[in-house]
Amino acid sequence: MTRRVLLLATTTGYQTRMFAAAAARLGVELVYATDRCDHLDDPWRDRAIPVRFHEEWRSVHAVLKAIDRAPVDAVLAVGDRPTVMAARIARLIGLPWHPPEAAAAARDKRRARETLRAAGLPVPVFTTVPVTADARSIASRLSFPVVVKPTVLSGSCGVIRADDPLSFVTAFDRVRRLLASPDVRQLRDPDADVIQVEEYLPGAEFALDGVLERGQLRTLAIFDKPDPLEGPFFEESVYVAPSRVSAGIQKQIAQTVAAAGTALGLYHGPIHAECRVNDRGAYILEVAARPIGGLCARAIRLERAGESIGLEEFLLRHALGEPMGEWQREAAASAVMMIPIPRSGVYRRVEGLVEAGRVPHVQDIEITARPDQQMLALPEGSSYLGFIFARAESPDQAERAVRAAHARLTFTIDPLLEVEVRGEK
């Protein structure tokens, strides 16, 4: 009998296609549930169940009805927004996964901070205020530097450092405008009406990807983020694994992530954590009930007795209950560069791909931007021009490879034209 896995995602994007390829190799049938129009008849020809993440219970019932005649054997989620719905469905059909309450707490920056603080874990000093608050009044009560961030957006979108009252007012107004934009308002998330202000934490930043196995953390990879993320914006660019910090610091990161997962109530399935480490300890920035996003997952490969599989295949097997204890991260070092958008504008073309692809240890360069596509730089933007992947014997070699390849690429981005429309007198 063919095994079936329900995959919830915001759209059918890069990561869902990677899961599809892995499922095909395993002979597993993927059942998609994606945020799309329910009035069109299968526009992407993937037979996805249409859901709306802002209409959670209505969508949950739609999924349950769709899988009633052909039950699924496992549940997975791609991206932040689907995690809570995936958790509710898993509970209702009796499959092991993260509890809905835990997935919801992990996704909510305010609740996550409050939960971790109550558990005695180190968190930055923070406050959450309405978007309508008086920024000047708030600034008079702050100790700088601080970080201003929306609670509903992921990654570094809308995250701005402020070092004094004037830059705080500017940052607060910028985040307020971002939250009022059509792209954010269409999320229909009530937390789009609040802004979080928290203490800026110095230190090096790391990412940990792993799985929780009935409450026990299994680390798959710890990534260095070698670029200094000091602001005013926090654009992530290069991830490198295995981490080059000491075994003691890696143990501290893993223990803190495990404690954070326990405090939040996360239980079974993939997690992606971000943290900062300084002389005061390891601070959790987030623990998400999902795997690393997008094409970055290609930087993680697992090996066992000469076999090698990608993260998506590992997660499918894990979700289906296969014993995965013998699988370990590959011996080779890997690096991925998320190619930053240097300025907002209209992407036209890239030159130098052939030369960049010849850099030793570079495995692939994928430009995901499309000609004539409007691109937004941080802090308003949330995408990249593409990705560069490298594998080498050492982390230093892998990092140098992606940087050298990036240096050979030239991107043409035309400025956006501001058109003034005047009405007739």
Secondary structure as the mmCIF struct_conf table of DSSP 4:
data_model
#
loop_
_struct_conf.conf_type_id
_struct_conf.id
_struct_conf.beg_label_comp_id
_struct_conf.beg_label_asym_id
_struct_conf.beg_label_seq_id
_struct_conf.end_label_comp_id
_struct_conf.end_label_asym_id
_struct_conf.end_label_seq_id
STRN STRN1 ARG A 4 ALA A 9
BEND BEND1 THR A 10 THR A 12
HELX_RH_AL_P HELX_RH_AL_P1 TYR A 14 LEU A 26
TURN_TY1_P TURN_TY1_P1 GLY A 27 GLY A 27
HELX_LH_PP_P HELX_LH_PP_P1 VAL A 28 VAL A 28
STRN STRN2 GLU A 29 ASP A 35
BEND BEND2 ASP A 38 ASP A 41
TURN_TY1_P TURN_TY1_P2 PRO A 43 TRP A 44
BEND BEND3 ARG A 45 ASP A 46
HELX_LH_PP_P HELX_LH_PP_P2 ALA A 48 ALA A 48
STRN STRN3 ILE A 49 VAL A 51
TURN_TY1_P TURN_TY1_P3 PHE A 53 HIS A 54
BEND BEND4 GLU A 55 GLU A 55
HELX_RH_AL_P HELX_RH_AL_P2 GLU A 56 ALA A 66
TURN_TY1_P TURN_TY1_P4 ILE A 67 ILE A 67
BEND BEND5 ASP A 68 ALA A 70
BEND BEND6 ASP A 73 ASP A 73
STRN STRN4 ALA A 74 VAL A 78
BEND BEND7 GLY A 79 ASP A 80
TURN_TY1_P TURN_TY1_P5 ARG A 81 ARG A 81
HELX_RH_AL_P HELX_RH_AL_P3 PRO A 82 ILE A 93
TURN_TY1_P TURN_TY1_P6 GLY A 94 GLY A 94
HELX_RH_AL_P HELX_RH_AL_P4 PRO A 100 ARG A 107
HELX_RH_AL_P HELX_RH_AL_P5 LYS A 109 ALA A 118
TURN_TY1_P TURN_TY1_P7 ALA A 119 GLY A 120
STRN STRN5 PHE A 126 PRO A 130
TURN_TY1_P TURN_TY1_P8 VAL A 131 THR A 132
BEND BEND8 ALA A 133 ALA A 133
HELX_RH_AL_P HELX_RH_AL_P6 ALA A 135 ALA A 139
TURN_TY1_P TURN_TY1_P9 SER A 140 ARG A 141
BEND BEND9 PHE A 144 PRO A 145
STRN STRN6 VAL A 146 PRO A 150
BEND BEND10 THR A 151 VAL A 152
TURN_TY1_P TURN_TY1_P10 GLY A 155 GLY A 158
STRN STRN7 ILE A 160 ALA A 162
BEND BEND11 ASP A 163 ASP A 164
HELX_RH_AL_P HELX_RH_AL_P7 PRO A 165 LEU A 179
TURN_TY1_P TURN_TY1_P11 ALA A 180 ALA A 180
BEND BEND12 SER A 181 SER A 181
HELX_RH_AL_P HELX_RH_AL_P8 PRO A 182 ARG A 185
TURN_TY1_P TURN_TY1_P12 GLN A 186 LEU A 187
HELX_RH_3T_P HELX_RH_3T_P1 PRO A 190 ASP A 193
STRN STRN8 VAL A 194 GLU A 199
BEND BEND13 GLY A 203 GLY A 203
STRN STRN9 ALA A 204 GLU A 213
TURN_TY1_P TURN_TY1_P13 ARG A 214 GLY A 215
STRN STRN10 GLN A 216 LYS A 225
BEND BEND14 ASP A 227 ASP A 227
BEND BEND15 GLY A 231 PRO A 232
STRN STRN11 PHE A 233 PHE A 233
STRN STRN12 VAL A 238 ALA A 241
BEND BEND16 PRO A 242 PRO A 242
BEND BEND17 VAL A 245 VAL A 245
HELX_RH_AL_P HELX_RH_AL_P9 ALA A 247 LEU A 264
TURN_TY1_P TURN_TY1_P14 GLY A 265 GLY A 265
BEND BEND18 HIS A 268 HIS A 268
STRN STRN13 GLY A 269 ASN A 278
TURN_TY1_P TURN_TY1_P15 ASP A 279 ARG A 280
STRN STRN14 GLY A 281 ALA A 288
BEND BEND19 ALA A 289 ARG A 290
HELX_LH_PP_P HELX_LH_PP_P3 PRO A 291 GLY A 293
HELX_RH_3T_P HELX_RH_3T_P2 GLY A 294 ALA A 299
STRN STRN15 ARG A 301 ARG A 304
TURN_TY1_P TURN_TY1_P16 ALA A 305 GLY A 306
STRN STRN16 GLU A 307 GLY A 310
HELX_RH_AL_P HELX_RH_AL_P10 LEU A 311 ALA A 319
TURN_TY1_P TURN_TY1_P17 LEU A 320 GLY A 321
TURN_TY1_P TURN_TY1_P18 GLY A 325 GLU A 326
STRN STRN17 GLN A 328 ARG A 329
BEND BEND20 ALA A 331 ALA A 332
STRN STRN18 ALA A 333 ILE A 339
BEND BEND21 ARG A 343 SER A 344
STRN STRN19 GLY A 345 GLU A 351
HELX_RH_AL_P HELX_RH_AL_P11 LEU A 353 GLY A 357
TURN_TY1_P TURN_TY1_P19 ARG A 358 ARG A 358
BEND BEND22 VAL A 359 VAL A 359
TURN_TY1_P TURN_TY1_P20 PRO A 360 HIS A 361
STRN STRN20 VAL A 362 ILE A 367
TURN_TY1_P TURN_TY1_P21 PRO A 371 ASP A 372
STRN STRN21 GLN A 373 MET A 375
TURN_TY1_P TURN_TY1_P22 LEU A 378 GLU A 380
BEND BEND23 LEU A 385 LEU A 385
STRN STRN22 GLY A 386 ALA A 392
BEND BEND24 GLU A 393 SER A 394
HELX_RH_AL_P HELX_RH_AL_P12 PRO A 395 ALA A 407
TURN_TY1_P TURN_TY1_P23 ARG A 408 ARG A 408
STRN STRN23 THR A 410 ASP A 414
HELX_LH_PP_P HELX_LH_PP_P4 PRO A 415 GLU A 418
#
